[in-house]
Amino acid sequence: MLGTPQGLAVYQNGVRINEAFGDTVNWDLFPDIAINRIDIVSANPLYGLNALGGAMSVTMKNGFTFQGADGEISGGSFNQRAAEAEFGFNRGSFGLYAAARILNQDGWRLFSEDSLHQFYLDLSYHEGAAAIDLSYSRAENQLFGQGAAPVQSLAISTENVFTGPQNNVNTLNFFTLDASVALGEAFAVQSVLYSRNYRQTVANGDNSDYTACTGANAGSLCQGDGVTPLTNAAGTRIPDISDGGALIIGQNDYETINSQGWGGSLQFTSSHRLMEHPNEFAVGASIDTAQTNFFSGTEVGLINSELTVLPSGLFVYTPEGTDFSATPVDLNANNKYYGFYSTDTFDVNSLLSLTASARYNVAKVDLTDLRGTDLNGNNRFTHLNPAVGATYKVASDVTVYAGYSTNNRAPTASEIECSNPLQPCLLPTNLAGDPPNLRQVIAHTTELGVRGRLGDADAGRLSWNASVFRTNSEDDIYGISTSISTGFFQNIGSTRRQGFETGLNYQGPKLSAYAQYSYIDATFRSPLTLNSPSNPFQDANGNIQVLPGDRLPLIPVNRIKLGVDYAVLCIWSIGGSLQLATDSFYKGDESNQNPQLPGYHVVSLRSSMRLGRQVQLFANVQNVFDQRYSTFGLFSDPTGVGAPGIPADAQSNDPRVDNRFQSPAMPRAYFGGIRISF
């Protein structure tokens, strides 16, 4: 859903890559083969907006961190075909690294083929205390991932879908220039400049409230009231293609997002001793700006037997200022994010270190409606976010740590303009009017933990960690679904996410293994009245009552991850993994009154064999026991489109109809390939 941020600030080579319009992260836009390392940081204000749940810093490879060349060809179930290659070298002060990946697959559901084309290039100059890296990321991807489908349809076949087309086309051109220089032994300067051009095109086929007109307007299509005719941009009425209601009407909601972003950061660091004690100090500033054009429209069409909305060439034009959602929408959004931060870590002694940090965020979101005035708005959000922390070495290999931080998240353009409950938006493809602005989210996080390690690299090393945490969010922004494709955003008061995490990791000469467990208690802390017209426990107005302590949907309380790899021979290794998640509540059941979305456990196996020093064969089996499970669920209305398993004459909330929708996960699948290194 556009405008639903990840709750995570994600950085690539020092640049925040949460998209400007909706603050989402598109994980398909860079090849994972080019990743050198990933650092996960708990809630920390230094990482700017949307770091409520923490931050992820992705550092890509360059010619000094990777030398050589390798290529891989693989394939398997669902007609998957993939190839990737990387090359890196350095000569003197100059380095070069390049990586590319291509993937095509049909997917495990109908009409769910994907096509990925990713490229990454880095040119480096490293000389003494100075380093400069110029990188370029390019992506052209087509993703036809299908949304949730009615459980009655999935009971017939898990390949079934609910209305289409459903496709995203993502294109990226992304340049970064990283530079750092040491100014003596204790001082250094780092800077980043970037330019990011992102384009997304979406087609979202769905059912429709449009209907055949009655009375004097018979022969035309009308709005859902049956009396207000639909017109095109020329003011001409749209003809009734439903043959008086005998054929099923749908609509294809399409959008384009064109975003040009640029910005940079400058940071000064010092390791100069303070009062004869070791001390690490940093101060910096960042600016991120973006100009985005958002355009969306609606084309009516008939829904065929495959539940696909057929093109008709009939585009709806609904002006602003009516009781119906305006279409098309043409909006310019101008984002400006400024950040000023400082952090200092002071070693009281060899065992105890104290850290204090602060960041001042300024977010400006200016909106210009190119078709009228309903979407115009100027929004400004500011907040000072402090953080304090401490680490203490209980023993040489055991450290206890504690911290407190405040973070904020400003509403995005898509959330601000889709926050009117009287005019739900077609998500992700439309916007409505501009009611009073949303408030920013303020989160307060407390964490306490311990980590340590045993052994050495030669005989085997065991590392471990355990922590407890609590995050209280004020004025949390929540996406409320009014159907499978429409909804709006609103501030819902307070929410809380608290829990416990622990992990073990063993690395030995022949055996490696890991075990992770997390307990997350995510709850509403304020009473709410939410619209949920497909929930069996709705009241006469289609609402449900959420009480403090009710759990947030789609967040399992318990998660377990286990994995092991063993070198049977010096050329042959085998391994496997287990992922387990317990039940969670459906989206649309925030009042926790219905049976939950069932949990799951999935086992996968893998093996690899070397043929000489340069060639490796590998194979893996995903979901070995062919568990049929879903990772997403919501309540919605499956009637009116002829979906398999749904009675043809059923109406909304018919007792013969199950309003639950689910997104089925991948069944058992086999993959394998060959990797060649030079």
Secondary structure as the mmCIF struct_conf table of DSSP 4:
data_model
#
loop_
_struct_conf.conf_type_id
_struct_conf.id
_struct_conf.beg_label_comp_id
_struct_conf.beg_label_asym_id
_struct_conf.beg_label_seq_id
_struct_conf.end_label_comp_id
_struct_conf.end_label_asym_id
_struct_conf.end_label_seq_id
TURN_TY1_P TURN_TY1_P1 LEU A 2 GLY A 3
BEND BEND1 GLY A 7 LEU A 8
STRN STRN1 ALA A 9 GLN A 12
TURN_TY1_P TURN_TY1_P2 ASN A 13 GLY A 14
STRN STRN2 VAL A 15 ARG A 16
BEND BEND2 ASN A 18 ASN A 18
TURN_TY1_P TURN_TY1_P3 ALA A 20 GLY A 22
HELX_RH_3T_P HELX_RH_3T_P1 TRP A 27 LEU A 29
BEND BEND3 PHE A 30 PHE A 30
HELX_RH_3T_P HELX_RH_3T_P2 ASP A 32 ALA A 34
STRN STRN3 ILE A 35 VAL A 41
BEND BEND4 ALA A 43 ALA A 43
HELX_RH_3T_P HELX_RH_3T_P3 PRO A 45 TYR A 47
TURN_TY1_P TURN_TY1_P4 LEU A 49 ASN A 50
BEND BEND5 LEU A 52 GLY A 53
STRN STRN4 ALA A 55 MET A 60
TURN_TY1_P TURN_TY1_P5 GLY A 63 THR A 65
STRN STRN5 GLY A 68 GLY A 76
HELX_RH_3T_P HELX_RH_3T_P4 SER A 77 ASN A 79
STRN STRN6 GLN A 80 ARG A 91
TURN_TY1_P TURN_TY1_P6 GLY A 92 SER A 93
STRN STRN7 PHE A 94 GLN A 105
BEND BEND6 TRP A 108 ARG A 109
TURN_TY1_P TURN_TY1_P7 LEU A 110 PHE A 111
STRN STRN8 ASP A 114 GLU A 127
TURN_TY1_P TURN_TY1_P8 GLY A 128 ALA A 129
STRN STRN9 ALA A 130 LEU A 143
STRN STRN10 ALA A 149 PRO A 150
HELX_RH_AL_P HELX_RH_AL_P1 VAL A 151 LEU A 154
TURN_TY1_P TURN_TY1_P9 ALA A 155 ILE A 156
TURN_TY1_P TURN_TY1_P10 THR A 158 GLU A 159
BEND BEND7 PHE A 162 THR A 163
STRN STRN11 GLY A 164 GLY A 164
STRN STRN12 GLN A 166 ALA A 182
BEND BEND8 GLY A 184 ALA A 186
STRN STRN13 PHE A 187 ASN A 207
BEND BEND9 ASP A 209 ASP A 209
STRN STRN14 THR A 211 ALA A 212
HELX_RH_3T_P HELX_RH_3T_P5 GLY A 215 ASN A 217
TURN_TY1_P TURN_TY1_P11 ALA A 218 GLY A 219
STRN STRN15 SER A 220 SER A 220
STRN STRN16 LEU A 221 CYS A 222
TURN_TY1_P TURN_TY1_P12 GLY A 224 ASP A 225
BEND BEND10 GLY A 226 THR A 228
STRN STRN17 PRO A 229 PRO A 229
STRN STRN18 THR A 231 THR A 231
TURN_TY1_P TURN_TY1_P13 ALA A 233 ALA A 234
BEND BEND11 GLY A 235 GLY A 235
HELX_LH_PP_P HELX_LH_PP_P1 THR A 236 THR A 236
STRN STRN19 ARG A 237 ARG A 237
HELX_LH_PP_P HELX_LH_PP_P2 ILE A 238 ILE A 238
STRN STRN20 PRO A 239 PRO A 239
TURN_TY1_P TURN_TY1_P14 ILE A 241 ALA A 246
BEND BEND12 LEU A 247 LEU A 247
STRN STRN21 ILE A 249 SER A 270
STRN STRN22 LEU A 274 LEU A 274
TURN_TY1_P TURN_TY1_P15 MET A 275 GLU A 276
STRN STRN23 HIS A 277 HIS A 277
STRN STRN24 ASN A 279 LEU A 302
STRN STRN25 ILE A 303 ILE A 303
TURN_TY1_P TURN_TY1_P16 SER A 305 GLU A 306
BEND BEND13 LEU A 307 LEU A 307
STRN STRN26 THR A 308 VAL A 309
HELX_LH_PP_P HELX_LH_PP_P3 LEU A 310 PRO A 311
BEND BEND14 GLY A 313 GLY A 313
STRN STRN27 LEU A 314 PHE A 315
STRN STRN28 THR A 318 THR A 318
TURN_TY1_P TURN_TY1_P17 GLU A 320 GLY A 321
BEND BEND15 THR A 322 PHE A 324
STRN STRN29 THR A 327 THR A 327
BEND BEND16 PRO A 328 PRO A 328
STRN STRN30 VAL A 329 ASP A 347
BEND BEND17 VAL A 348 LEU A 351
STRN STRN31 LEU A 352 ASP A 369
BEND BEND18 LEU A 370 THR A 373
TURN_TY1_P TURN_TY1_P18 ASP A 374 LEU A 375
STRN STRN32 GLY A 377 ALA A 395
TURN_TY1_P TURN_TY1_P19 SER A 396 ASP A 397
STRN STRN33 VAL A 398 ARG A 409
HELX_LH_PP_P HELX_LH_PP_P4 ALA A 410 THR A 412
HELX_RH_AL_P HELX_RH_AL_P2 ALA A 413 ILE A 416
TURN_TY1_P TURN_TY1_P20 GLU A 417 CYS A 418
TURN_TY1_P TURN_TY1_P21 PRO A 421 LEU A 422
BEND BEND19 GLN A 423 GLN A 423
STRN STRN34 CYS A 425 LEU A 426
TURN_TY1_P TURN_TY1_P22 LEU A 427 THR A 429
BEND BEND20 PRO A 436 PRO A 436
HELX_LH_PP_P HELX_LH_PP_P5 ASN A 437 GLN A 440
STRN STRN35 VAL A 441 ASP A 456
TURN_TY1_P TURN_TY1_P23 ALA A 457 ALA A 459
STRN STRN36 GLY A 460 GLU A 474
BEND BEND21 ASP A 475 ASP A 475
STRN STRN37 ILE A 477 SER A 481
BEND BEND22 THR A 482 SER A 485
STRN STRN38 THR A 486 ASN A 491
STRN STRN39 THR A 495 GLN A 507
BEND BEND23 PRO A 509 LYS A 510
STRN STRN40 LEU A 511 PHE A 524
BEND BEND24 SER A 526 SER A 526
STRN STRN41 LEU A 528 ASN A 531
TURN_TY1_P TURN_TY1_P24 PRO A 533 SER A 534
TURN_TY1_P TURN_TY1_P25 PRO A 536 PHE A 537
TURN_TY1_P TURN_TY1_P26 ALA A 540 ASN A 541
BEND BEND25 GLY A 542 GLY A 542
STRN STRN42 ASN A 543 VAL A 546
TURN_TY1_P TURN_TY1_P27 PRO A 548 GLY A 549
HELX_LH_PP_P HELX_LH_PP_P6 ASP A 550 ASP A 550
STRN STRN43 ARG A 551 ARG A 551
HELX_LH_PP_P HELX_LH_PP_P7 LEU A 552 LEU A 552
TURN_TY1_P TURN_TY1_P28 PRO A 553 LEU A 554
BEND BEND26 VAL A 557 VAL A 557
STRN STRN44 ASN A 558 LEU A 569
TURN_TY1_P TURN_TY1_P29 CYS A 570 ILE A 571
STRN STRN45 TRP A 572 ALA A 581
STRN STRN46 SER A 584 SER A 584
HELX_LH_PP_P HELX_LH_PP_P8 PHE A 585 TYR A 586
STRN STRN47 LYS A 587 LYS A 587
TURN_TY1_P TURN_TY1_P30 GLY A 588 GLY A 588
TURN_TY1_P TURN_TY1_P31 GLU A 590 SER A 591
BEND BEND27 ASN A 594 ASN A 594
HELX_LH_PP_P HELX_LH_PP_P9 PRO A 595 GLN A 596
STRN STRN48 LEU A 597 LEU A 597
HELX_LH_PP_P HELX_LH_PP_P10 PRO A 598 PRO A 598
STRN STRN49 TYR A 600 LEU A 611
TURN_TY1_P TURN_TY1_P32 GLY A 612 GLN A 614
STRN STRN50 VAL A 615 GLN A 622
BEND BEND28 ASN A 623 ASN A 623
TURN_TY1_P TURN_TY1_P33 VAL A 624 PHE A 625
STRN STRN51 SER A 630 PHE A 635
BEND BEND29 GLY A 640 VAL A 641
TURN_TY1_P TURN_TY1_P34 PRO A 644 GLY A 645
BEND BEND30 ILE A 646 ILE A 646
TURN_TY1_P TURN_TY1_P35 ALA A 648 ASP A 649
TURN_TY1_P TURN_TY1_P36 SER A 652 ASN A 653
TURN_TY1_P TURN_TY1_P37 PRO A 655 ARG A 656
STRN STRN52 ARG A 660 PRO A 664
BEND BEND31 ARG A 668 ARG A 668
STRN STRN53 ALA A 669 SER A 677
#
